[in-house]
Amino acid sequence: MKFTVKQIDIRKKEYVTILMYLQKHCLPGDKPMKIDRGHWWIAYAENGKPVGFAGLTRSSQWTNAGYMCRAGVLPEYQGHGLQKKLIQVRIQKARRLNWEWLITDTTNNPASANSLIAMGFRMYMPSVPWAWKHSNYWRLNVFAKRKKERSEERRVGKEC
Ligand SMILES: CC(C)(COP(=O)(O)OP(=O)(O)OC[C@H]1O[C@@H](n2cnc3c(N)ncnc32)[C@H](O)[C@@H]1OP(=O)(O)O)[C@@H](O)C(=O)NCCC(=O)NCCS
């Protein structure tokens, strides 16, 4: 499956409506988050249907960190790497904003945890935990990840 991921302008009502629809269908048990701040993306299938979304806000605790606040993929489109794409766009955005860290949490969510691991995130324990007692906390140094990728590219280049 091919997807197009687009950063959207939350001042436009039509995008907020799509984000509310996606939140409702991807996270039916959760109260939809109000879309009034931060950076948001919508993923579209080849036929133009919105099928996934992701949000990023500035961390309320650390000035050099972004918080990956929410993401979801419609059930029929899961398992095709879309969440990882939605993590990648937020890593790129964090670098552009000069945020050194991306942080997030998961609760009873092995699929999300596996996507985060695949994208280089590591578990950690924040000094001030903000979620549930049984939540897991994740962080990634976005600049260290780029440095590592570049040195791996150079190494592969030499070997070829
Ligand atoms: C979590 C979610 C966003 C994943 O989306 P996705 O596009 O299917 O994710 P990806 O295809 O990029 O990757 C999912 C990873 O988890 C793995 N996975 C999928 N289901 C799994 C499960 N039940 N248990 C363990 N791992 C699982 C996949 O194999 C994949 O790992 P891999 O890269 O090593 O193959 C999607 O399942 C979803 O929207 N769930 C409901 C909403 C939600 O939980 N949102 C996140 C919290 S806000």
PDBQT file of the ligand as one rigid body, heavy atoms in Angstrom, charges set to zero:
ROOT
HETATM    1  C1  LIG A 201      -0.556   1.455  16.830  1.00  0.00    +0.000 C 
HETATM    2  C2  LIG A 201      -0.869   1.741  15.354  1.00  0.00    +0.000 C 
HETATM    3  C3  LIG A 201      -0.816   3.252  15.136  1.00  0.00    +0.000 C 
HETATM    4  C4  LIG A 201       0.150   1.027  14.461  1.00  0.00    +0.000 C 
HETATM    5  O1  LIG A 201      -0.045   1.436  13.117  1.00  0.00    +0.000 OA
HETATM    6  P1  LIG A 201       0.553   0.621  11.868  1.00  0.00    +0.000 P 
HETATM    7  O2  LIG A 201       0.581   1.508  10.702  1.00  0.00    +0.000 OA
HETATM    8  O3  LIG A 201      -0.159  -0.672  11.760  1.00  0.00    +0.000 OA
HETATM    9  O4  LIG A 201       2.035   0.370  12.402  1.00  0.00    +0.000 OA
HETATM   10  P2  LIG A 201       3.302  -0.134  11.564  1.00  0.00    +0.000 P 
HETATM   11  O5  LIG A 201       2.811  -0.989  10.440  1.00  0.00    +0.000 OA
HETATM   12  O6  LIG A 201       4.170   1.033  11.224  1.00  0.00    +0.000 OA
HETATM   13  O7  LIG A 201       4.094  -0.991  12.638  1.00  0.00    +0.000 OA
HETATM   14  C5  LIG A 201       3.492  -1.699  13.699  1.00  0.00    +0.000 C 
HETATM   15  C6  LIG A 201       4.551  -2.565  14.337  1.00  0.00    +0.000 C 
HETATM   16  O8  LIG A 201       3.969  -3.288  15.447  1.00  0.00    +0.000 OA
HETATM   17  C7  LIG A 201       3.887  -4.677  15.136  1.00  0.00    +0.000 C 
HETATM   18  N1  LIG A 201       2.596  -5.118  15.607  1.00  0.00    +0.000 N 
HETATM   19  C8  LIG A 201       1.390  -4.980  15.037  1.00  0.00    +0.000 A 
HETATM   20  N2  LIG A 201       0.435  -5.529  15.827  1.00  0.00    +0.000 NA
HETATM   21  C9  LIG A 201       1.081  -6.016  16.910  1.00  0.00    +0.000 A 
HETATM   22  C10 LIG A 201       0.648  -6.684  18.088  1.00  0.00    +0.000 A 
HETATM   23  N3  LIG A 201      -0.626  -6.976  18.308  1.00  0.00    +0.000 N 
HETATM   24  N4  LIG A 201       1.595  -7.035  18.999  1.00  0.00    +0.000 NA
HETATM   25  C11 LIG A 201       2.902  -6.756  18.798  1.00  0.00    +0.000 A 
HETATM   26  N5  LIG A 201       3.364  -6.103  17.707  1.00  0.00    +0.000 NA
HETATM   27  C12 LIG A 201       2.456  -5.746  16.769  1.00  0.00    +0.000 A 
HETATM   28  C13 LIG A 201       4.054  -4.778  13.643  1.00  0.00    +0.000 C 
HETATM   29  O9  LIG A 201       4.568  -6.041  13.295  1.00  0.00    +0.000 OA
HETATM   30  C14 LIG A 201       5.034  -3.648  13.390  1.00  0.00    +0.000 C 
HETATM   31  O10 LIG A 201       6.339  -4.005  13.810  1.00  0.00    +0.000 OA
HETATM   32  P3  LIG A 201       7.538  -4.221  12.758  1.00  0.00    +0.000 P 
HETATM   33  O11 LIG A 201       7.857  -2.853  12.201  1.00  0.00    +0.000 OA
HETATM   34  O12 LIG A 201       8.629  -4.771  13.566  1.00  0.00    +0.000 OA
HETATM   35  O13 LIG A 201       6.993  -5.134  11.719  1.00  0.00    +0.000 OA
HETATM   36  C15 LIG A 201      -2.261   1.196  14.976  1.00  0.00    +0.000 C 
HETATM   37  O14 LIG A 201      -2.331  -0.158  15.365  1.00  0.00    +0.000 OA
HETATM   38  C16 LIG A 201      -3.400   1.963  15.629  1.00  0.00    +0.000 C 
HETATM   39  O15 LIG A 201      -3.851   2.968  15.103  1.00  0.00    +0.000 OA
HETATM   40  N6  LIG A 201      -3.880   1.490  16.767  1.00  0.00    +0.000 N 
HETATM   41  C17 LIG A 201      -4.952   2.142  17.468  1.00  0.00    +0.000 C 
HETATM   42  C18 LIG A 201      -4.584   3.537  17.956  1.00  0.00    +0.000 C 
HETATM   43  C19 LIG A 201      -3.321   3.570  18.769  1.00  0.00    +0.000 C 
HETATM   44  O16 LIG A 201      -3.029   2.644  19.531  1.00  0.00    +0.000 OA
HETATM   45  N7  LIG A 201      -2.566   4.651  18.621  1.00  0.00    +0.000 N 
HETATM   46  C20 LIG A 201      -1.287   4.852  19.272  1.00  0.00    +0.000 C 
HETATM   47  C21 LIG A 201      -1.422   5.468  20.605  1.00  0.00    +0.000 C 
HETATM   48  S1  LIG A 201      -2.008   7.125  20.576  1.00  0.00    +0.000 SA
ENDROOT
TORSDOF 0
